[in-house]
Amino acid sequence: MERSHSAVAWWQALSGQCSDFSRIIVACGSMYWKFLLLCLSMATSAASPFPSEAQRSSDLLKHWREGGKLQMLALPDKTQMLVAEEVSHAPYVQGGVILLPGFFHDPATPGIDRSLYQHLPDRGWIIVSLTSPHLTLPVNTLPTTMDWQQIAAALKPRLDAALNLLDQQGVRNIILIGQGAAGMAIPMIYPDNWPTNLHGLILLTPPRLPDDANPLLTALDHMQIPLALVYAHANVPNDPGCPACVQAARRHKLPLREIYRPAIDNEFSDISDALSWSLIDWMFPFAGQTQLKQP
């Protein structure tokens, strides 16, 4: 009987050791395969540091909510411009918003601020976001008159195409939102007469320029639509914006607002939907429209 018990104990001990050994083998095998997968992933990253065009397109599509659509519009120079359009989710259309990003945005990622897409389409707005033309401009120097003309010439086909796109959809009330130097050049695009369906211009982070080199001052002489300047900085007293622009606007009785928003590294961390709506709501009475009521 004792031999039988000892044999059973011996067998149980041996089985336990084998079980422990098998678990060790399985764990080692799992670690081995994880190591191989990690090496393969690192090798793939090293070989392809930038996402493929297909991946970029896939990522771009994810930016837009269901109902948005992408279009390629042909420009007069036979090149193509990517347009991301967010359709109105309301049973009516109040108007359109055209977004023009700065020159340093990824050309495959149109748009300025995703928060603009939160509620405006639900309130009857169609948003068209343009890609920015990547221009080679002097670094750390103020743009010259020729530079501004180059910027305006590059922007005009894009804006004209966007305006035509909205016009084809029956949109007659349009607000332009431009960023940086690209936005500053917008007033130069229409030196004589603004398109009749443009009812407001919002410039985000317009560059600080001397009065004699500021194209906006010249544009204010013939501008026919309300203008809002939205600056990004934290110290208002030491950063007065553009006093000459304010004086010129008052002289021409042009509706103008200067707004200061918190910023990180002189760039907007967020343009709230409430701010966008309040500016658009402010502009419409000057365009002869009935003041919009926020839902």
CYANA upper distance limits for C-alpha pairs under 8 A (distance plus 0.5 A):
  1 MET  CA      5 HIS  CA      6.83
  2 GLU  CA      6 SER  CA      6.62
  3 ARG  CA      7 ALA  CA      6.53
  4 SER  CA      8 VAL  CA      6.77
  5 HIS  CA      9 ALA  CA      6.66
  6 SER  CA     10 TRP  CA      6.47
  7 ALA  CA     11 TRP  CA      6.60
  8 VAL  CA     12 GLN  CA      6.65
  9 ALA  CA     13 ALA  CA      6.63
 10 TRP  CA     14 LEU  CA      6.64
 11 TRP  CA     15 SER  CA      6.53
 12 GLN  CA     16 GLY  CA      6.60
 13 ALA  CA     17 GLN  CA      6.77
 14 LEU  CA     18 CYS  CA      6.66
 15 SER  CA     19 SER  CA      6.56
 16 GLY  CA     20 ASP  CA      6.66
 17 GLN  CA     21 PHE  CA      6.52
 18 CYS  CA     22 SER  CA      6.56
 19 SER  CA     23 ARG  CA      6.74
 20 ASP  CA     24 ILE  CA      6.78
 21 PHE  CA     25 ILE  CA      6.78
 22 SER  CA     26 VAL  CA      6.68
 23 ARG  CA     27 ALA  CA      6.58
 24 ILE  CA     28 CYS  CA      6.57
 25 ILE  CA     29 GLY  CA      6.60
 26 VAL  CA     30 SER  CA      6.64
 27 ALA  CA     31 MET  CA      6.71
 28 CYS  CA     32 TYR  CA      6.58
 29 GLY  CA     33 TRP  CA      6.84
 30 SER  CA     34 LYS  CA      6.72
 31 MET  CA     35 PHE  CA      6.58
 32 TYR  CA     36 LEU  CA      6.82
 33 TRP  CA     37 LEU  CA      6.70
 34 LYS  CA     38 LEU  CA      6.63
 35 PHE  CA     39 CYS  CA      6.72
 36 LEU  CA     40 LEU  CA      6.66
 37 LEU  CA     41 SER  CA      6.58
 38 LEU  CA     42 MET  CA      6.68
 39 CYS  CA     43 ALA  CA      6.61
 40 LEU  CA     44 THR  CA      6.67
 41 SER  CA     45 SER  CA      6.71
 42 MET  CA     46 ALA  CA      6.61
 43 ALA  CA     47 ALA  CA      6.65
 44 THR  CA     48 SER  CA      6.57
 45 SER  CA     49 PRO  CA      5.98
 51 PRO  CA     55 GLN  CA      6.31
 51 PRO  CA     56 ARG  CA      6.76
 52 SER  CA     56 ARG  CA      6.68
 53 GLU  CA     57 SER  CA      6.65
 54 ALA  CA     58 SER  CA      6.62
 55 GLN  CA     59 ASP  CA      6.57
 56 ARG  CA     60 LEU  CA      6.60
 56 ARG  CA    108 ALA  CA      7.55
 57 SER  CA     61 LEU  CA      6.77
 57 SER  CA    108 ALA  CA      7.94
 58 SER  CA     62 LYS  CA      7.09
 59 ASP  CA     63 HIS  CA      7.35
 60 LEU  CA     64 TRP  CA      7.99
 60 LEU  CA    108 ALA  CA      7.52
 60 LEU  CA    109 THR  CA      6.72
 64 TRP  CA     68 GLY  CA      6.23
 64 TRP  CA     69 LYS  CA      8.16
 64 TRP  CA     86 GLU  CA      7.91
 65 ARG  CA     86 GLU  CA      8.34
 67 GLY  CA     86 GLU  CA      7.34
 67 GLY  CA     87 VAL  CA      6.84
 68 GLY  CA     84 ALA  CA      7.87
 68 GLY  CA     85 GLU  CA      6.13
 68 GLY  CA     86 GLU  CA      4.77
 68 GLY  CA     87 VAL  CA      6.15
 69 LYS  CA     84 ALA  CA      6.58
 69 LYS  CA     85 GLU  CA      5.80
 69 LYS  CA     86 GLU  CA      6.98
 69 LYS  CA     87 VAL  CA      8.20
 70 LEU  CA     82 LEU  CA      7.72
 70 LEU  CA     83 VAL  CA      6.27
 70 LEU  CA     84 ALA  CA      5.06
 70 LEU  CA     85 GLU  CA      6.49
 71 GLN  CA     82 LEU  CA      6.51
 71 GLN  CA     83 VAL  CA      5.68
 71 GLN  CA     84 ALA  CA      6.94
 71 GLN  CA     85 GLU  CA      8.13
 72 MET  CA     80 GLN  CA      6.51
 72 MET  CA     81 MET  CA      6.04
 72 MET  CA     82 LEU  CA      5.29
 72 MET  CA     83 VAL  CA      6.64
 73 LEU  CA     80 GLN  CA      6.01
 73 LEU  CA     81 MET  CA      5.73
 73 LEU  CA     82 LEU  CA      7.02
 73 LEU  CA     83 VAL  CA      7.61
 73 LEU  CA    161 ALA  CA      7.64
 74 ALA  CA     78 LYS  CA      6.45
 74 ALA  CA     79 THR  CA      6.37
 74 ALA  CA     80 GLN  CA      4.96
 74 ALA  CA     81 MET  CA      6.81
 75 LEU  CA     79 THR  CA      5.95
 75 LEU  CA     80 GLN  CA      6.22
 75 LEU  CA     81 MET  CA      7.38
 75 LEU  CA    157 PRO  CA      6.74
 75 LEU  CA    158 ARG  CA      7.83
 75 LEU  CA    161 ALA  CA      7.87
 76 PRO  CA    157 PRO  CA      7.66
 81 MET  CA    130 LEU  CA      8.09
 81 MET  CA    131 THR  CA      7.30
 81 MET  CA    158 ARG  CA      7.65
 82 LEU  CA    108 ALA  CA      8.31
 82 LEU  CA    110 PRO  CA      8.30
 82 LEU  CA    130 LEU  CA      7.03
 82 LEU  CA    131 THR  CA      6.48
 83 VAL  CA    110 PRO  CA      7.89
 83 VAL  CA    128 VAL  CA      7.07
 83 VAL  CA    129 SER  CA      6.29
 83 VAL  CA    130 LEU  CA      5.63
 83 VAL  CA    131 THR  CA      7.29
 83 VAL  CA    162 ALA  CA      8.47
 84 ALA  CA    110 PRO  CA      7.30
 84 ALA  CA    111 GLY  CA      8.49
 84 ALA  CA    128 VAL  CA      6.30
 84 ALA  CA    129 SER  CA      5.68
 84 ALA  CA    130 LEU  CA      7.26
 85 GLU  CA    126 ILE  CA      7.70
 85 GLU  CA    127 ILE  CA      6.18
 85 GLU  CA    128 VAL  CA      5.04
 85 GLU  CA    129 SER  CA      6.86
 86 GLU  CA    117 TYR  CA      8.13
 86 GLU  CA    121 PRO  CA      7.46
 86 GLU  CA    126 ILE  CA      6.25
 86 GLU  CA    127 ILE  CA      5.53
 86 GLU  CA    128 VAL  CA      6.98
 87 VAL  CA    121 PRO  CA      6.88
 87 VAL  CA    125 TRP  CA      7.87
 87 VAL  CA    126 ILE  CA      5.44
 87 VAL  CA    127 ILE  CA      7.23
 88 SER  CA     92 TYR  CA      8.34
 88 SER  CA     93 VAL  CA      7.20
 88 SER  CA    120 LEU  CA      8.43
 88 SER  CA    121 PRO  CA      4.85
 88 SER  CA    122 ASP  CA      6.67
 88 SER  CA    123 ARG  CA      7.94
 88 SER  CA    124 GLY  CA      5.65
 88 SER  CA    125 TRP  CA      5.73
 88 SER  CA    126 ILE  CA      5.50
 88 SER  CA    127 ILE  CA      8.47
 89 HIS  CA    121 PRO  CA      5.94
 89 HIS  CA    122 ASP  CA      5.32
 89 HIS  CA    123 ARG  CA      7.88
 89 HIS  CA    124 GLY  CA      6.99
 90 ALA  CA    121 PRO  CA      7.44
 90 ALA  CA    122 ASP  CA      5.75
 90 ALA  CA    123 ARG  CA      6.42
 90 ALA  CA    124 GLY  CA      5.35
 91 PRO  CA    124 GLY  CA      7.74
 92 TYR  CA    124 GLY  CA      6.11
 93 VAL  CA    124 GLY  CA      4.90
 93 VAL  CA    125 TRP  CA      6.34
 93 VAL  CA    126 ILE  CA      7.93
 93 VAL  CA    171 VAL  CA      7.84
 94 GLN  CA    123 ARG  CA      8.01
 94 GLN  CA    124 GLY  CA      5.47
 94 GLN  CA    125 TRP  CA      6.07
 94 GLN  CA    171 VAL  CA      8.43
 94 GLN  CA    173 ASN  CA      7.70
 95 GLY  CA    124 GLY  CA      7.45
 95 GLY  CA    125 TRP  CA      5.67
 95 GLY  CA    126 ILE  CA      6.96
 95 GLY  CA    171 VAL  CA      6.12
 95 GLY  CA    172 ARG  CA      6.90
 95 GLY  CA    173 ASN  CA      5.10
 95 GLY  CA    174 ILE  CA      6.12
 95 GLY  CA    175 ILE  CA      8.46
 96 GLY  CA    125 TRP  CA      5.85
 96 GLY  CA    126 ILE  CA      5.16
 96 GLY  CA    127 ILE  CA      6.20
 96 GLY  CA    128 VAL  CA      7.94
 96 GLY  CA    166 LEU  CA      7.56
 96 GLY  CA    171 VAL  CA      6.91
 96 GLY  CA    172 ARG  CA      8.26
 96 GLY  CA    173 ASN  CA      6.68
 96 GLY  CA    174 ILE  CA      5.11
 96 GLY  CA    175 ILE  CA      6.86
 97 VAL  CA    125 TRP  CA      7.55
 97 VAL  CA    126 ILE  CA      6.78
 97 VAL  CA    127 ILE  CA      5.26
 97 VAL  CA    128 VAL  CA      6.70
 97 VAL  CA    174 ILE  CA      6.11
 97 VAL  CA    175 ILE  CA      5.36
 97 VAL  CA    176 LEU  CA      6.45
 97 VAL  CA    177 ILE  CA      7.76
 98 ILE  CA    127 ILE  CA      6.47
 98 ILE  CA    128 VAL  CA      5.36
 98 ILE  CA    129 SER  CA      6.32
 98 ILE  CA    130 LEU  CA      7.94
 98 ILE  CA    162 ALA  CA      7.81
 98 ILE  CA    174 ILE  CA      7.79
 98 ILE  CA    175 ILE  CA      6.82
 98 ILE  CA    176 LEU  CA      5.47
 98 ILE  CA    177 ILE  CA      6.62
 99 LEU  CA    111 GLY  CA      6.61
 99 LEU  CA    112 ILE  CA      7.10
 99 LEU  CA    127 ILE  CA      7.95
 99 LEU  CA    128 VAL  CA      6.74
 99 LEU  CA    129 SER  CA      5.16
 99 LEU  CA    130 LEU  CA      6.65
 99 LEU  CA    176 LEU  CA      6.83
 99 LEU  CA    177 ILE  CA      5.49
 99 LEU  CA    178 GLY  CA      6.60
100 LEU  CA    110 PRO  CA      8.49
100 LEU  CA    111 GLY  CA      7.33
100 LEU  CA    112 ILE  CA      7.60
100 LEU  CA    129 SER  CA      6.87
100 LEU  CA    130 LEU  CA      5.98
100 LEU  CA    131 THR  CA      7.51
100 LEU  CA    132 SER  CA      7.14
100 LEU  CA    176 LEU  CA      8.27
100 LEU  CA    177 ILE  CA      6.69
100 LEU  CA    178 GLY  CA      5.24
100 LEU  CA    179 GLN  CA      6.94
100 LEU  CA    182 ALA  CA      7.83
100 LEU  CA    183 GLY  CA      7.56
101 PRO  CA    105 HIS  CA      7.12
101 PRO  CA    110 PRO  CA      7.51
101 PRO  CA    111 GLY  CA      6.46
101 PRO  CA    112 ILE  CA      5.86
101 PRO  CA    130 LEU  CA      7.72
101 PRO  CA    131 THR  CA      7.44
101 PRO  CA    132 SER  CA      6.37
101 PRO  CA    178 GLY  CA      6.65
101 PRO  CA    179 GLN  CA      5.83
101 PRO  CA    180 GLY  CA      8.32
101 PRO  CA    182 ALA  CA      7.69
101 PRO  CA    183 GLY  CA      8.38
102 GLY  CA    132 SER  CA      6.92
102 GLY  CA    178 GLY  CA      7.96
102 GLY  CA    179 GLN  CA      5.57
102 GLY  CA    180 GLY  CA      5.96
102 GLY  CA    181 ALA  CA      7.26
102 GLY  CA    182 ALA  CA      6.02
102 GLY  CA    183 GLY  CA      7.91
103 PHE  CA    132 SER  CA      6.17
103 PHE  CA    133 PRO  CA      7.02
103 PHE  CA    134 HIS  CA      6.07
103 PHE  CA    135 LEU  CA      7.59
103 PHE  CA    180 GLY  CA      8.44
103 PHE  CA    181 ALA  CA      8.18
103 PHE  CA    182 ALA  CA      7.14
104 PHE  CA    134 HIS  CA      7.78
105 HIS  CA    109 THR  CA      7.66
105 HIS  CA    110 PRO  CA      8.18
105 HIS  CA    132 SER  CA      7.53
106 ASP  CA    110 PRO  CA      7.92
107 PRO  CA    131 THR  CA      6.03
107 PRO  CA    132 SER  CA      6.74
107 PRO  CA    133 PRO  CA      8.15
107 PRO  CA    134 HIS  CA      8.24
108 ALA  CA    131 THR  CA      7.63
109 THR  CA    131 THR  CA      7.58
110 PRO  CA    129 SER  CA      6.14
110 PRO  CA    130 LEU  CA      5.99
110 PRO  CA    131 THR  CA      5.26
110 PRO  CA    132 SER  CA      7.95
111 GLY  CA    129 SER  CA      5.53
111 GLY  CA    130 LEU  CA      7.11
111 GLY  CA    131 THR  CA      7.85
112 ILE  CA    129 SER  CA      8.42
112 ILE  CA    179 GLN  CA      8.24
113 ASP  CA    117 TYR  CA      8.40
113 ASP  CA    270 ASP  CA      7.44
113 ASP  CA    271 ILE  CA      7.05
114 ARG  CA    118 GLN  CA      7.76
115 SER  CA    270 ASP  CA      8.01
115 SER  CA    271 ILE  CA      7.33
115 SER  CA    272 SER  CA      6.68
115 SER  CA    273 ASP  CA      6.19
116 LEU  CA    120 LEU  CA      7.10
116 LEU  CA    271 ILE  CA      8.09
116 LEU  CA    272 SER  CA      7.75
116 LEU  CA    273 ASP  CA      5.86
116 LEU  CA    276 SER  CA      7.58
117 TYR  CA    121 PRO  CA      7.20
117 TYR  CA    127 ILE  CA      8.27
118 GLN  CA    273 ASP  CA      7.59
119 HIS  CA    123 ARG  CA      6.96
119 HIS  CA    273 ASP  CA      7.76
120 LEU  CA    124 GLY  CA      7.14
120 LEU  CA    125 TRP  CA      5.94
120 LEU  CA    126 ILE  CA      8.26
120 LEU  CA    273 ASP  CA      8.38
120 LEU  CA    277 TRP  CA      8.16
121 PRO  CA    125 TRP  CA      5.07
121 PRO  CA    126 ILE  CA      6.35
121 PRO  CA    127 ILE  CA      7.77
123 ARG  CA    295 PRO  CA      7.98
128 VAL  CA    162 ALA  CA      7.53
130 LEU  CA    158 ARG  CA      7.73
130 LEU  CA    162 ALA  CA      8.37
132 SER  CA    155 LEU  CA      8.45
133 PRO  CA    154 ALA  CA      7.08
133 PRO  CA    155 LEU  CA      7.65
135 LEU  CA    151 ILE  CA      8.08
137 LEU  CA    143 PRO  CA      8.18
137 LEU  CA    147 ASP  CA      7.69
138 PRO  CA    142 LEU  CA      8.27
138 PRO  CA    143 PRO  CA      7.77
142 LEU  CA    209 LEU  CA      8.09
142 LEU  CA    213 ALA  CA      8.39
143 PRO  CA    147 ASP  CA      5.83
143 PRO  CA    148 TRP  CA      6.91
143 PRO  CA    213 ALA  CA      8.32
144 THR  CA    148 TRP  CA      6.85
144 THR  CA    213 ALA  CA      7.78
145 THR  CA    149 GLN  CA      6.75
145 THR  CA    213 ALA  CA      8.20
146 MET  CA    150 GLN  CA      6.66
147 ASP  CA    151 ILE  CA      6.71
148 TRP  CA    152 ALA  CA      6.60
148 TRP  CA    185 ALA  CA      6.78
148 TRP  CA    188 MET  CA      8.38
148 TRP  CA    215 PRO  CA      8.16
149 GLN  CA    153 ALA  CA      6.52
149 GLN  CA    188 MET  CA      8.06
150 GLN  CA    154 ALA  CA      6.73
151 ILE  CA    155 LEU  CA      6.75
151 ILE  CA    182 ALA  CA      7.44
151 ILE  CA    185 ALA  CA      6.92
152 ALA  CA    156 LYS  CA      6.52
152 ALA  CA    185 ALA  CA      6.00
152 ALA  CA    186 ILE  CA      7.01
152 ALA  CA    188 MET  CA      6.62
152 ALA  CA    189 ILE  CA      5.75
153 ALA  CA    157 PRO  CA      8.05
153 ALA  CA    189 ILE  CA      7.64
154 ALA  CA    158 ARG  CA      8.13
155 LEU  CA    159 LEU  CA      6.78
155 LEU  CA    182 ALA  CA      8.21
155 LEU  CA    186 ILE  CA      8.07
155 LEU  CA    189 ILE  CA      8.10
156 LYS  CA    160 ASP  CA      6.44
156 LYS  CA    189 ILE  CA      6.48
157 PRO  CA    161 ALA  CA      6.52
158 ARG  CA    162 ALA  CA      6.73
159 LEU  CA    163 LEU  CA      6.53
160 ASP  CA    164 ASN  CA      6.58
161 ALA  CA    165 LEU  CA      6.61
162 ALA  CA    166 LEU  CA      6.84
163 LEU  CA    167 ASP  CA      6.52
164 ASN  CA    168 GLN  CA      6.60
165 LEU  CA    169 GLN  CA      7.22
166 LEU  CA    170 GLY  CA      6.98
166 LEU  CA    171 VAL  CA      5.75
166 LEU  CA    172 ARG  CA      8.19
167 ASP  CA    171 VAL  CA      5.76
167 ASP  CA    172 ARG  CA      7.06
172 ARG  CA    197 ASN  CA      5.49
172 ARG  CA    198 LEU  CA      8.36
173 ASN  CA    197 ASN  CA      5.78
173 ASN  CA    198 LEU  CA      6.75
173 ASN  CA    199 HIS  CA      6.65
174 ILE  CA    197 ASN  CA      6.35
174 ILE  CA    198 LEU  CA      5.35
174 ILE  CA    199 HIS  CA      6.20
174 ILE  CA    200 GLY  CA      7.64
175 ILE  CA    198 LEU  CA      6.53
175 ILE  CA    199 HIS  CA      6.23
175 ILE  CA    200 GLY  CA      5.34
175 ILE  CA    201 LEU  CA      6.41
175 ILE  CA    202 ILE  CA      8.16
175 ILE  CA    280 ILE  CA      7.90
176 LEU  CA    198 LEU  CA      7.96
176 LEU  CA    200 GLY  CA      6.78
176 LEU  CA    201 LEU  CA      5.32
176 LEU  CA    202 ILE  CA      6.65
177 ILE  CA    183 GLY  CA      7.75
177 ILE  CA    201 LEU  CA      6.47
177 ILE  CA    202 ILE  CA      5.17
177 ILE  CA    203 LEU  CA      6.41
177 ILE  CA    204 LEU  CA      7.83
178 GLY  CA    182 ALA  CA      6.89
178 GLY  CA    183 GLY  CA      4.33
178 GLY  CA    184 MET  CA      7.90
178 GLY  CA    186 ILE  CA      8.07
178 GLY  CA    201 LEU  CA      8.28
178 GLY  CA    202 ILE  CA      6.86
178 GLY  CA    203 LEU  CA      5.55
178 GLY  CA    204 LEU  CA      6.60
179 GLN  CA    183 GLY  CA      5.13
179 GLN  CA    184 MET  CA      7.99
179 GLN  CA    203 LEU  CA      6.30
179 GLN  CA    204 LEU  CA      5.12
179 GLN  CA    205 THR  CA      6.61
179 GLN  CA    206 PRO  CA      7.23
180 GLY  CA    184 MET  CA      6.89
180 GLY  CA    203 LEU  CA      7.91
180 GLY  CA    204 LEU  CA      6.70
180 GLY  CA    205 THR  CA      5.73
180 GLY  CA    206 PRO  CA      5.24
180 GLY  CA    207 PRO  CA      6.55
181 ALA  CA    185 ALA  CA      6.76
181 ALA  CA    206 PRO  CA      6.85
181 ALA  CA    207 PRO  CA      6.83
182 ALA  CA    186 ILE  CA      7.31
183 GLY  CA    203 LEU  CA      6.15
183 GLY  CA    204 LEU  CA      7.75
183 GLY  CA    206 PRO  CA      7.48
184 MET  CA    203 LEU  CA      7.39
184 MET  CA    206 PRO  CA      6.52
184 MET  CA    207 PRO  CA      8.10
184 MET  CA    215 PRO  CA      7.86
184 MET  CA    216 LEU  CA      7.08
185 ALA  CA    189 ILE  CA      7.41
185 ALA  CA    215 PRO  CA      7.67
185 ALA  CA    216 LEU  CA      8.19
186 ILE  CA    190 TYR  CA      8.16
187 PRO  CA    191 PRO  CA      7.51
187 PRO  CA    215 PRO  CA      8.34
187 PRO  CA    216 LEU  CA      7.12
187 PRO  CA    219 ALA  CA      6.10
187 PRO  CA    223 MET  CA      7.90
188 MET  CA    215 PRO  CA      7.61
188 MET  CA    216 LEU  CA      8.31
188 MET  CA    219 ALA  CA      6.90
190 TYR  CA    194 TRP  CA      6.09
190 TYR  CA    195 PRO  CA      8.47
191 PRO  CA    219 ALA  CA      7.50
191 PRO  CA    222 HIS  CA      7.77
192 ASP  CA    222 HIS  CA      7.29
193 ASN  CA    222 HIS  CA      8.13
193 ASN  CA    223 MET  CA      8.49
193 ASN  CA    224 GLN  CA      8.49
194 TRP  CA    198 LEU  CA      7.48
194 TRP  CA    223 MET  CA      7.87
194 TRP  CA    224 GLN  CA      7.37
198 LEU  CA    225 ILE  CA      7.86
199 HIS  CA    225 ILE  CA      6.10
199 HIS  CA    226 PRO  CA      7.54
199 HIS  CA    283 MET  CA      7.61
199 HIS  CA    284 PHE  CA      7.46
199 HIS  CA    287 ALA  CA      6.25
200 GLY  CA    225 ILE  CA      5.71
200 GLY  CA    226 PRO  CA      5.46
200 GLY  CA    227 LEU  CA      6.59
200 GLY  CA    280 ILE  CA      8.18
200 GLY  CA    283 MET  CA      6.56
200 GLY  CA    284 PHE  CA      8.34
201 LEU  CA    225 ILE  CA      7.56
201 LEU  CA    226 PRO  CA      6.87
201 LEU  CA    227 LEU  CA      5.48
201 LEU  CA    228 ALA  CA      6.91
202 ILE  CA    227 LEU  CA      6.42
202 ILE  CA    228 ALA  CA      5.26
202 ILE  CA    229 LEU  CA      6.63
202 ILE  CA    230 VAL  CA      7.85
203 LEU  CA    227 LEU  CA      8.27
203 LEU  CA    228 ALA  CA      6.74
203 LEU  CA    229 LEU  CA      5.56
203 LEU  CA    230 VAL  CA      6.57
204 LEU  CA    229 LEU  CA      6.86
204 LEU  CA    230 VAL  CA      5.41
204 LEU  CA    231 TYR  CA      6.83
204 LEU  CA    232 ALA  CA      8.45
205 THR  CA    229 LEU  CA      8.10
205 THR  CA    230 VAL  CA      6.48
205 THR  CA    231 TYR  CA      5.32
205 THR  CA    232 ALA  CA      6.32
205 THR  CA    266 ASN  CA      8.47
205 THR  CA    267 GLU  CA      7.90
206 PRO  CA    229 LEU  CA      7.70
206 PRO  CA    230 VAL  CA      8.06
206 PRO  CA    231 TYR  CA      7.39
208 ARG  CA    241 GLY  CA      7.77
208 ARG  CA    242 CYS  CA      8.06
209 LEU  CA    213 ALA  CA      6.64
209 LEU  CA    214 ASN  CA      6.00
210 PRO  CA    214 ASN  CA      6.56
211 ASP  CA    217 LEU  CA      7.75
211 ASP  CA    244 ALA  CA      7.58
214 ASN  CA    218 THR  CA      7.98
215 PRO  CA    219 ALA  CA      6.81
216 LEU  CA    220 LEU  CA      6.64
216 LEU  CA    245 CYS  CA      7.92
217 LEU  CA    221 ASP  CA      7.71
217 LEU  CA    244 ALA  CA      7.85
217 LEU  CA    245 CYS  CA      6.37
217 LEU  CA    248 ALA  CA      7.57
218 THR  CA    222 HIS  CA      8.32
219 ALA  CA    223 MET  CA      6.35
220 LEU  CA    245 CYS  CA      8.09
220 LEU  CA    248 ALA  CA      7.13
220 LEU  CA    249 ALA  CA      7.04
220 LEU  CA    252 HIS  CA      8.28
221 ASP  CA    248 ALA  CA      8.04
221 ASP  CA    252 HIS  CA      7.53
223 MET  CA    254 LEU  CA      8.33
224 GLN  CA    254 LEU  CA      7.88
225 ILE  CA    254 LEU  CA      7.81
225 ILE  CA    255 PRO  CA      8.13
225 ILE  CA    286 PHE  CA      8.34
225 ILE  CA    287 ALA  CA      7.82
226 PRO  CA    254 LEU  CA      6.83
226 PRO  CA    255 PRO  CA      5.34
226 PRO  CA    256 LEU  CA      6.43
226 PRO  CA    283 MET  CA      6.48
226 PRO  CA    286 PHE  CA      7.54
227 LEU  CA    254 LEU  CA      8.29
227 LEU  CA    255 PRO  CA      6.85
227 LEU  CA    256 LEU  CA      5.34
227 LEU  CA    257 ARG  CA      7.12
228 ALA  CA    256 LEU  CA      6.04
228 ALA  CA    257 ARG  CA      5.22
228 ALA  CA    258 GLU  CA      6.42
228 ALA  CA    259 ILE  CA      8.01
228 ALA  CA    279 LEU  CA      8.02
229 LEU  CA    256 LEU  CA      8.25
229 LEU  CA    257 ARG  CA      6.71
229 LEU  CA    258 GLU  CA      5.31
229 LEU  CA    259 ILE  CA      6.68
230 VAL  CA    258 GLU  CA      6.45
230 VAL  CA    259 ILE  CA      5.20
230 VAL  CA    260 TYR  CA      6.30
230 VAL  CA    261 ARG  CA      7.55
231 TYR  CA    241 GLY  CA      7.73
231 TYR  CA    258 GLU  CA      8.01
231 TYR  CA    259 ILE  CA      6.60
231 TYR  CA    260 TYR  CA      5.32
231 TYR  CA    261 ARG  CA      6.61
232 ALA  CA    260 TYR  CA      6.42
232 ALA  CA    261 ARG  CA      5.55
232 ALA  CA    262 PRO  CA      6.25
232 ALA  CA    263 ALA  CA      5.55
232 ALA  CA    266 ASN  CA      6.21
232 ALA  CA    267 GLU  CA      6.80
232 ALA  CA    268 PHE  CA      6.70
233 HIS  CA    239 ASP  CA      8.34
233 HIS  CA    260 TYR  CA      7.18
233 HIS  CA    261 ARG  CA      6.80
233 HIS  CA    262 PRO  CA      6.03
233 HIS  CA    263 ALA  CA      5.90
233 HIS  CA    264 ILE  CA      8.49
233 HIS  CA    266 ASN  CA      6.66
234 ALA  CA    260 TYR  CA      8.38
234 ALA  CA    261 ARG  CA      7.82
234 ALA  CA    262 PRO  CA      6.01
234 ALA  CA    263 ALA  CA      7.28
235 ASN  CA    239 ASP  CA      6.87
236 VAL  CA    240 PRO  CA      6.78
236 VAL  CA    260 TYR  CA      7.86
241 GLY  CA    258 GLU  CA      8.18
242 CYS  CA    246 VAL  CA      7.12
243 PRO  CA    247 GLN  CA      6.77
244 ALA  CA    248 ALA  CA      6.57
245 CYS  CA    249 ALA  CA      6.55
246 VAL  CA    250 ARG  CA      6.70
246 VAL  CA    256 LEU  CA      7.54
247 GLN  CA    251 ARG  CA      6.60
248 ALA  CA    252 HIS  CA      6.75
249 ALA  CA    253 LYS  CA      6.27
249 ALA  CA    254 LEU  CA      5.27
249 ALA  CA    255 PRO  CA      7.32
249 ALA  CA    256 LEU  CA      6.93
250 ARG  CA    254 LEU  CA      6.61
250 ARG  CA    255 PRO  CA      8.23
255 PRO  CA    286 PHE  CA      8.14
261 ARG  CA    268 PHE  CA      8.20
262 PRO  CA    268 PHE  CA      7.65
262 PRO  CA    269 SER  CA      8.27
263 ALA  CA    267 GLU  CA      5.91
263 ALA  CA    268 PHE  CA      5.38
263 ALA  CA    269 SER  CA      6.38
264 ILE  CA    268 PHE  CA      6.88
264 ILE  CA    269 SER  CA      6.74
271 ILE  CA    275 LEU  CA      7.36
271 ILE  CA    276 SER  CA      7.73
272 SER  CA    276 SER  CA      6.97
273 ASP  CA    277 TRP  CA      6.56
274 ALA  CA    278 SER  CA      6.54
275 LEU  CA    279 LEU  CA      6.70
276 SER  CA    280 ILE  CA      6.75
277 TRP  CA    281 ASP  CA      6.42
278 SER  CA    282 TRP  CA      6.49
279 LEU  CA    283 MET  CA      6.76
280 ILE  CA    284 PHE  CA      7.03
281 ASP  CA    285 PRO  CA      8.25
281 ASP  CA    291 GLN  CA      6.99
281 ASP  CA    292 LEU  CA      6.27
281 ASP  CA    293 LYS  CA      8.31
282 TRP  CA    286 PHE  CA      8.44
282 TRP  CA    291 GLN  CA      8.33
283 MET  CA    287 ALA  CA      7.32
284 PHE  CA    288 GLY  CA      7.22
284 PHE  CA    289 GLN  CA      5.84
284 PHE  CA    290 THR  CA      7.49
284 PHE  CA    291 GLN  CA      6.54
284 PHE  CA    292 LEU  CA      7.99
285 PRO  CA    289 GLN  CA      5.61
285 PRO  CA    290 THR  CA      6.55
285 PRO  CA    291 GLN  CA      5.95
